[in-house]
């Protein structure tokens, strides 16, 4: 049978000698926060963090597995996430560290939903709040922050990913007081279920890349789900076709009239993936530790074998290093000093460590490690997506190296 979560993963606050559900003694450090990163939060944020963490572990973690297997979106769970304020992290006035730790804990419960929550806050709510008109804010932000409405961030194209800044082919032209949008987008998260897409298109008049709100029920907007993914299977990624889609002139975001604005948002969302990578590693540790304490081979628990202990220590070491790096990045963000080099280094480093951590977790669990029923197989697939999206590992590495050498390796 699949291993049940231990310690606070069950939604209970327990410490070393208390009994977890099923009569199993909970291990020390149930939250696995050996560096006491959560203690850096002020008391009110610590209390809110614990409340949301308990909800995510008790309600979301186990429930997400069937949806992941079926590649279906859990609309009911989305409403519950909204009730806990996870749709308004970008605008609720909490600290950068709190917001980051929320991304960690959603990823710890399910990486797909953490992708939705992160993109929603960093790229949708953030873009409308920072770059939208007062009319656009009034129309969209209340529903977005409650998670009763969602948006899709439509930048990547079928033929342009890493080179999107120079190669973006989707066009916008002003005609008769309306914008006419034509082109195609690919890998757009929530593209099939969103109320609107934030579409980046090149204005044919001045060749500038601009941002537009395109409601998904407009004629000419077509979204097709991308199926058979090995990871983030709950996230409804889409191929989008924009066939002469007409929108009001007022749907242009006034603050998004060149690509530099998109680049600022992408910097912050790149950093956000680092929080996801820390979260997936803590999830891998949770699953692997629980399994090693319950599974017996050769007459004793796996946790008593040296090789198993070494893997557990390395997974937790990777997770703690990632979490500590991200906590420092949050401080840099609070000081307004975050640049693309720090975001790229955080994203590339933490996702590299995440890939290694879930591989060790899968190995530790043997054959059961390849099954999503035991969670590790699910994490194994999801880690590959983190390693690739929001700028691939290689692209982010080149961004860092360019910054510290002054030499560009981009063609």
N, C-alpha and C positions, 0 to 999 in steps of 0.2 A: 504493500500500500504506500501511497505517497507520504512523505514525512511531513508532519504538521509543524508550523513555526513555533519556535521556542521563545521564552522570555517575553519581552514587550512586543514581539511580533504577533503574539496572540491578542494584543490589545490590553494586556494586564501589566501593571507596573510591578515587577518582581525583581528581587535581588538574589544573590548567590544561593542561599539555602532554602528558598521558597519553592514550592512545588508548582510546576507548570501544568497545563491541561494534560490529562492522560496519565497523571502520576509521575511524570518524568521531572527530576530535579532540574531547575533552570540553572544554566551555567553562570559564572561570574561575568561581569560586564555585559549584561544582556543587550545593551544598545550598541556595544562594540565601539564606543567613542573613547578610545584610550587617550586621546589628546585633549579631551574635554572641550571640544570646539563649541558644543551647545552652551557650555557655561559662559561663553563670551557674550551671549545674548542678554539683554536686560530682563529682569524678572517677568514682566508682562509678556514679552515675546517668548520666553522659555515656557510659560504656561500654555500659550496658544500653540507653540510648536508641539508640545507633548499631547495636547488634545487632538490635533490634526494627525500626528504620527500614529496615535492609537487607532483612530478611525481608518486610516489608510491600511494599516496592517490587519485590522480585524474585519474590515468590510471589502476593501478593494483587492488586496493581494490574491486571495484564493478565488474570488469571483472573476478575476480577469483571465484565468487560464482557459476556460471554455471559449470565451470570446476570441482569445488569441488563436486557439486551434481552428476556429471557424472563420477567421478573418472578418469578424463582425464588430460593429461599433456599439458599445453599451450606453445607449442614450440615458437610461435610468441612472447609471453611475455618474454620468456627466452632471446631472441635476444635483446629485449628492455632493460632488466636488464643489459645485457652485454654492451650496449652503454653507460650506466651510470657508468661503471667501477665496478660493483658489483661482477664481476668474478675475480678481481685482488686485493681485499682488503688485502690479505695476503702479497702481495709483492709490494704494491704501496707506501710504506714509510709513510703512515699516522699513527696517534697515535692509541694506543690501545683503548682509549676512543672513538675516531671517529669510528673505526671499530665496537666496541660494539654498539654504537648508530645506526649504519647502520643496524645491526642485529635487534635492537629494532624496527626500522621503517619498515623493510621488514615484520617482524612478525605482526606489527600493521596493515599492509595492507593484508597479508595472511601468516598464519603460515606454510603451506606446502612449499611455495616458500622460506620462511626464513630457513626452514630445508635444502632445496637444496642449497641455497646460503651459509649457515653456514658450512655444511658438505663439500661442494665444496672447500671453502677457508681453513677451519681448517684441514681437513683430506686428501684432494686430492692435491690441490695446495701446501699446507704446507708440505705434506709428500714428494712430488717429489722435491720441492725446497730445503728442508732440508736434505733429505736422498737419493735423486737420483743422478745418474751419470751426468756428463756434457752432454753426448749424450741424456740421458732421458729428461733432462731439455730442451735442444734445440728442441727435437721432440715434447714435449707435452705442455710446459708452454705457448707458444704464443696462441694456440687455447683455452686452459683452461682459461686464464685470460680474453680472449675476449668472453667467454661463447659460442664459436662456437663448442667446444668439452666439454664433461663432463665425469667424472669418477664415479665409485662406490667404496665404502669402504667395503670390504667383510671380516668381522671378525666373527660376530655372526653365530652360527650354530644351526641346528634344536634341538640338544640335549644339547647345551652349550651356556648359556648367561652370567649370573653372574659369573660362574666358568670357563670362557673361557680360562683364563691364564693357568690353569692346565689341562683343559679337551679338548683343541682344537684337533680335530680328522682329519682335512684335512691334507693330506701328500704331500710332494714334494720329488722327488728323481732325482738325476742327472744321465742321461743315454745317452750315445753317444753324449755328448756336448749339450744336451737339458735338461731342467727341465720338469718333468712329474708330473702334479698336479691332485690329485684325492680327492674328498670329496664333501661336501654339505654345503651351507651357507643359512641363512634365515634372513628375514627382511632387506634385503640389499636395501637401498635407491637408486633409479635410476638404479637398476640392469637390467631392461628390455630395457632401452633407452641409457645406457652409451656406450661410445666408448671403454672403458676398465674398468676392475675391479682391484683394489689393493687388492690382495688376500693374506691373512695371512695363512701360511701352515707350518706344522712341517717337517723339513728336517729329513728324516729317517736315515741319516748318523750320525748326531750329536745330534738329538732330539731338536734342537733349532727352535723356531718359527721365520720365516723369511717372508719378504714382497716381493711380485712378481707383476709385471705388466702383466695382462692377457687380451689381446685384446678380445672383446666379439664376434668377428666373427671367432674365432679359432674353429676347429672341437672339439666336446666334451663339449663345453660351452653351457649350456641351462639355460635360465632364464624364470620363470613363474610368472606372476603378482599375488600378494596377493590381493584379492578383498574383498569387503564387510567390510571394516574398518569403525570404527565410527569416526575417526579423521585422519588428514593429508591425506585426500583422493586424493589430487592432486599428492602428492609424490608417485612415482611408486615403492613401495617396492616389492621385489622379493624373491622367492625361487630359488636358483642357484644350479645346479648340475655341477660338474667338473669331467668328465669321461675321465681320461687319457689325459688331455689337455697338449699338447706339446708347450713349449715356448722356445725361444732362451736363452742360458745361461746369456746373457746380460740383460735379463728382471728382474733379481734379483736386487733389490735396494741395492746398496752397503752399505748404512747406516742403513739398516733394517735387521740386521742379528741376532737379538735376541728380545725377547718380551719387554725389557725395553724401546726400541724405540717406540713401539706401545703405551706403557703406558704413555709416555710423551705426545703424541698426544691426547690420550684419556683424559688426565688431562685438556688440553686446550679446547677440544670439550665439556667436561663436564661443564666447566665454560661458554662456549658459550650458553648453554641451559638457563643459568640464564638471559642472555640478551633477549632470546626469551620469557621467562616467564614475564619479565617486559613489553615487547612489547604487548603480548596478553592481559595483564591487562589494558594497556592504550587503546587498541582497545575496550575492554569491557566497559571501562569508556566512550569512545567516543560514542559508540552505545547507552549505557544506558542514558547518558546525553541528547543526541539528542532526543531519544524516549520520555524521561520524559518532555522535553520542548514542544513537539508537541502533544503528546497524552493527551486527555482530558477525565476525568471521574468525575462524580458528578459536572459538570459545571466548572471545572478548571483544569489547567495543572497538570499532575502528579508531576512535580517538586515542586509544592507548598505543597505537603503532607510531613509531618514530617518523616514518615517511609521511603519514597522514598529518601529524602535528607540524611537520616542516611546511607542508602545503598550506595548512590553515594559517600559520604564522606569516607566510609570504603573501597570501591573499589579503590578510588584514593589514600587513605592512604597506602593500600597494594602495589599499583603500585609504589608510590613514595619511599617507604621503599626498595622495590626491586631494583629500579633504582639507589638509593643512595648506596646500598650495592655493586652493580655492578660497579659503578663509582670508588669506593674505590678499588675493585678488579682490575680494569684497572690500577690504580696507582701501585698496588703491581706487576702486570705483567710488567709494564714499568721498575720497579726496579729489575726485575729478581728474585723476591722472591716468586712467586706463587708455592705452593705445592698442592698435591692432597687434603689435608684437607680443604683448602680454596675453591677449586673448588667444592668439594663435599658439603660443607656447603652452598655455593651459589646456587648450583643446587637444593638441597633438600628444602631449605628455600623458594626460589622464586617460585618453582613449587607448593609447598604446598599453598602459598598465591595465586597463580594463580588459582588453583582449587577452592579456596574459593571465589575469586573475580568473576569468570565466573558463579558460582552457584548463587551468589547474583544478578548478572546481568540478569540471566535467570529468577529468581524469580520476579525481578522488572518488567519484561516485560510480565508476565503472560503467556497466551497461545501463544502469538507471540514469546515468548522467545525460544520456541522449534523449530522454523522454521529457516532454513538457509536463507530464503528470507529476514529476518530481521537481519541476521548476527550472532545474539547471539547464536543460536543453533549450528552454525558452530564453533564458538569459544569454546562452551561447549564441543564439541567432541574433538577438537584439544588439549584442555588443558589436557585431560586424557593421550594423547600420551606423552606430555612434562613431565608429572608426572612419566612416566614409562620408557622412553628410555634414553640412555646414562647413564645407571646405575639407577635402580629403586629408588624410594624415600627411601625405607627401607635400601637398600645396601649403599646408600650415607650417610644415618644417622649413620650406623654402622662404616663407615670409619671415620666420624667425632668423634664419641665416642671413637673409638680405639685410635685416635691421642691424645685425651685429658685425657684419663685414663691410657694409656699404656697397656690396656688389650684387647685382641681380642675376639669378640663374634662370629667370623666366625668359622664354623665347619672345 
